[in-house]
Amino acid sequence: MPKRKISKKELQQPDQFVDFWTRTSEAAAKWASEHTRALVISLTALVTVIVGSVVLSQVSHRRAAAAAAALDHAERTAAAEPITPGVPPADDGVPHLGTVRDQEQAALKELDDRFGSGRGPLAGEAGLVRGRLLLDLGHAPEAAATFQALVDGKLDARARFLAREGLGYAYEAQGKLAEAGSTFAQLGDDASKAGLEGFYKDRAVYHQARLAELRSNPADAARLYHEVLDTYPTTSLRDEIQNRIAALEMK
């Protein structure tokens, strides 16, 4: 099957950010609701990492279960189909509103009502979802503050690089490319500190290449894309990078 070419419009988009965080938050909520001893956060590259125990007693067991249910409900609210005139909404236990933006705003309110204190089970994981929703809604400065607080706080080290990547996207959305670059550059180090040696380093370089494109430096972008392919030959980003290189060569 021939590889799909990436359009110039797609090259301007921030690396499938919505899909990344949707997968992340869906997996966190689903797995937490089924297992009370740990969370699993799913990454775009289909790699999972355990982000820590949340149950130490019967009391914390109940609190974790309630938090998982709340996080799951908020995420399903954000992902729910808006109302279609003349079509009854699905009976799935979440509100169906007028627009996608309305759905996301409702989900954000749920998160703030349940996890606004920043304490308790899954507060950090809820923050990851909150930051993604803020970006979707166009509130990049507030998203940056949310992700920065997670990076600086007590978020499990094995999830910190997720907050770091979100912070990079938030800077990018504000046009702060230097800050975005320095943030993305730390992704591999975050993963290594969490015992995931070598993990995410290909993505860190990939982000630098994307930012070089945004700065209208195609030669630097191509060099960095080739660096990812040469240094990390098994990278899950191979097809996307090859498409991006092909698009650069057509300019």
C-alpha positions as CSV (number, residue, x, y, z in Angstrom):
1,M,0.0,0.0,0.0
2,P,1.5,3.4,-0.9
3,K,2.4,5.7,1.9
4,R,0.0,8.6,2.5
5,K,1.6,12.0,1.7
6,I,1.3,14.7,4.3
7,S,-0.1,18.0,2.9
8,K,1.5,21.3,3.7
9,K,-1.5,22.2,5.8
10,E,-1.0,19.1,7.9
11,L,2.7,20.0,8.4
12,Q,1.5,23.1,10.2
13,Q,-0.5,21.1,12.7
14,P,1.1,20.3,16.1
15,D,1.9,16.6,15.6
16,Q,-1.5,15.0,16.2
17,F,-1.7,16.5,19.6
18,V,-5.4,15.9,20.2
19,D,-5.1,12.3,19.2
20,F,-2.1,11.8,21.5
21,W,-3.8,13.2,24.6
22,T,-7.1,11.5,23.8
23,R,-5.3,8.2,23.8
24,T,-3.4,9.1,26.9
25,S,-6.5,10.2,28.9
26,E,-8.7,7.4,27.7
27,A,-6.2,4.8,28.7
28,A,-5.6,6.4,32.1
29,A,-9.2,6.5,33.0
30,K,-10.1,3.0,31.7
31,W,-7.2,1.2,33.2
32,A,-7.5,3.0,36.6
33,S,-11.2,2.1,36.8
34,E,-10.3,-1.6,36.4
35,H,-7.1,-1.7,38.5
36,T,-6.8,0.0,41.8
37,R,-3.0,-0.6,42.2
38,A,-1.7,1.3,39.2
39,L,-2.5,3.5,36.2
40,V,-1.4,2.8,32.7
41,I,-1.0,5.7,30.3
42,S,-1.0,4.8,26.6
43,L,1.3,6.7,24.3
44,T,0.9,7.4,20.6
45,A,3.8,5.0,19.9
46,L,1.6,2.3,21.6
47,V,4.0,2.0,24.5
48,T,2.6,1.8,28.1
49,V,4.2,2.8,31.3
50,I,3.0,2.2,34.9
51,V,2.8,5.5,36.7
52,G,2.5,4.3,40.3
53,S,0.4,2.8,43.0
54,V,-2.6,4.7,44.2
55,V,-4.1,2.3,46.7
56,L,-2.8,1.8,50.3
57,S,-6.0,1.1,52.2
58,Q,-9.7,0.5,51.9
59,V,-10.3,4.3,52.2
60,S,-7.8,5.1,49.5
61,H,-9.3,2.2,47.4
62,R,-12.7,3.9,47.5
63,R,-11.2,7.3,46.8
64,A,-9.2,6.0,43.9
65,A,-12.2,4.3,42.4
66,A,-14.3,7.4,42.7
67,A,-11.5,9.5,41.1
68,A,-11.2,7.1,38.3
69,A,-14.9,7.2,37.6
70,A,-14.9,11.0,37.6
71,L,-11.9,11.1,35.2
72,D,-13.5,8.6,32.9
73,H,-16.8,10.6,32.9
74,A,-15.0,13.9,32.1
75,E,-13.1,12.3,29.2
76,R,-16.2,10.7,27.8
77,T,-18.0,14.0,28.0
78,A,-15.2,15.7,26.0
79,A,-15.3,12.9,23.4
80,A,-19.1,12.7,23.2
81,E,-20.9,13.5,19.9
82,P,-22.7,16.9,20.1
83,I,-26.5,16.9,19.5
84,T,-27.6,16.4,15.9
85,P,-31.0,18.1,15.3
86,G,-33.7,15.5,14.9
87,V,-31.5,12.6,16.2
88,P,-31.9,11.4,19.8
89,P,-28.6,11.6,21.7
90,A,-27.0,8.4,22.8
91,D,-28.0,7.1,26.2
92,D,-24.4,6.8,27.5
93,G,-24.5,8.6,30.8
94,V,-22.8,11.8,29.6
95,P,-24.2,15.1,28.4
96,H,-24.6,15.8,24.7
97,L,-24.5,19.5,23.9
98,G,-24.5,21.8,20.9
99,T,-20.9,21.8,19.7
100,V,-17.6,20.1,20.3
101,R,-16.5,23.2,22.1
102,D,-19.4,22.9,24.4
103,Q,-18.5,19.3,25.1
104,E,-14.9,20.2,26.0
105,Q,-16.0,23.1,28.2
106,A,-18.3,20.8,30.1
107,A,-15.6,18.3,30.5
108,L,-13.2,21.0,31.8
109,K,-15.8,22.1,34.3
110,E,-16.1,18.5,35.5
111,L,-12.4,18.2,36.0
112,D,-12.1,21.5,37.8
113,D,-15.0,20.6,40.1
114,R,-13.6,17.2,41.0
115,F,-9.8,17.7,40.8
116,G,-9.5,21.5,41.2
117,S,-7.7,21.2,44.5
118,G,-4.8,19.4,42.8
119,R,-4.7,16.8,45.5
120,G,-5.9,13.2,45.9
121,P,-5.8,10.2,43.6
122,L,-5.4,10.8,39.9
123,A,-5.1,14.6,40.4
124,G,-1.9,14.6,38.2
125,E,-3.5,12.5,35.5
126,A,-6.5,14.8,35.5
127,G,-4.2,17.7,35.0
128,L,-2.8,16.1,31.9
129,V,-6.3,15.8,30.4
130,R,-7.1,19.4,31.6
131,G,-4.1,20.8,29.9
132,R,-5.1,19.1,26.6
133,L,-8.6,20.5,26.8
134,L,-7.3,24.0,27.5
135,L,-5.2,23.7,24.4
136,D,-8.1,22.5,22.3
137,L,-10.2,25.5,23.6
138,G,-7.4,27.9,22.6
139,H,-6.3,28.7,26.1
140,A,-2.6,28.1,25.5
141,P,-1.2,30.3,28.4
142,E,-3.5,28.5,30.9
143,A,-2.5,25.2,29.4
144,A,1.1,26.1,29.8
145,A,0.6,27.0,33.5
146,T,-1.2,23.7,34.0
147,F,1.5,21.6,32.5
148,Q,4.3,23.6,34.2
149,A,2.7,22.9,37.6
150,L,2.7,19.2,36.8
151,V,6.3,19.3,35.7
152,D,7.3,21.2,38.9
153,G,5.0,19.2,41.2
154,K,4.7,15.6,42.4
155,L,3.6,13.9,39.2
156,D,5.1,10.5,39.0
157,A,8.4,10.6,37.2
158,R,7.1,8.0,34.7
159,A,4.4,10.4,33.6
160,R,6.4,13.6,33.8
161,F,7.6,13.6,30.2
162,L,3.9,13.6,29.2
163,A,3.4,16.9,31.0
164,R,6.7,18.2,29.5
165,E,5.5,17.4,26.0
166,G,2.2,19.2,26.7
167,L,4.1,22.2,28.0
168,G,6.1,22.3,24.7
169,Y,2.9,22.2,22.7
170,A,1.5,25.0,24.8
171,Y,4.5,27.2,24.1
172,E,4.3,26.3,20.4
173,A,0.7,27.4,20.3
174,Q,1.7,30.8,21.7
175,G,4.4,31.2,19.1
176,K,7.2,30.8,21.7
177,L,9.3,28.5,19.6
178,A,12.5,28.9,21.6
179,E,10.8,27.9,24.8
180,A,9.0,25.0,23.0
181,G,12.4,23.8,21.6
182,S,14.1,23.8,25.0
183,T,11.1,22.0,26.5
184,F,10.9,19.3,23.9
185,A,14.7,18.8,24.2
186,Q,14.2,17.5,27.7
187,L,11.8,14.7,26.9
188,G,14.4,12.0,26.5
189,D,16.1,13.0,29.8
190,D,12.7,12.9,31.6
191,A,12.1,9.4,30.3
192,S,15.6,8.3,31.3
193,K,15.2,9.6,34.8
194,A,12.1,7.5,35.1
195,G,14.1,4.3,34.2
196,L,13.0,4.4,30.5
197,E,16.5,4.7,29.1
198,G,16.4,5.7,25.4
199,F,12.6,6.2,25.4
200,Y,11.2,9.3,23.7
201,K,14.6,10.5,22.6
202,D,13.6,10.0,18.9
203,R,10.5,12.2,19.6
204,A,12.6,14.9,21.2
205,V,14.7,15.3,18.0
206,Y,11.6,15.0,15.9
207,H,10.1,18.0,17.7
208,Q,13.3,20.0,17.0
209,A,12.9,19.2,13.3
210,R,9.2,20.3,13.3
211,L,10.2,23.6,15.0
212,A,12.9,24.1,12.4
213,E,10.2,23.8,9.7
214,L,8.1,26.4,11.6
215,R,11.1,28.7,11.6
216,S,11.5,28.3,7.8
217,N,14.8,26.4,8.1
218,P,14.1,23.4,5.8
219,A,17.8,22.4,5.7
220,D,18.0,22.1,9.4
221,A,14.6,20.3,9.5
222,A,15.7,17.7,6.9
223,R,19.0,17.1,8.7
224,L,17.2,16.5,12.0
225,Y,14.6,14.2,10.4
226,H,17.4,12.2,8.9
227,E,19.1,12.1,12.3
228,V,16.0,10.5,13.8
229,L,15.9,7.8,11.1
230,D,19.6,7.1,11.3
231,T,20.0,7.1,15.1
232,Y,16.7,5.4,15.9
233,P,16.0,3.0,12.9
234,T,13.0,1.4,14.7
235,T,11.3,4.7,15.5
236,S,7.5,4.6,15.3
237,L,7.7,8.0,13.6
238,R,9.5,6.6,10.5
239,D,6.5,6.9,8.1
240,E,5.6,10.4,9.2
241,I,9.2,11.6,9.0
242,Q,9.6,10.2,5.5
243,N,6.5,12.0,4.4
244,R,7.7,15.2,5.9
245,I,11.1,14.8,4.2
246,A,9.3,14.2,0.9
247,A,7.2,17.3,1.4
248,L,10.3,19.4,2.1
249,E,12.0,18.2,-1.0
250,M,9.0,19.3,-3.1
251,K,9.3,22.9,-1.9
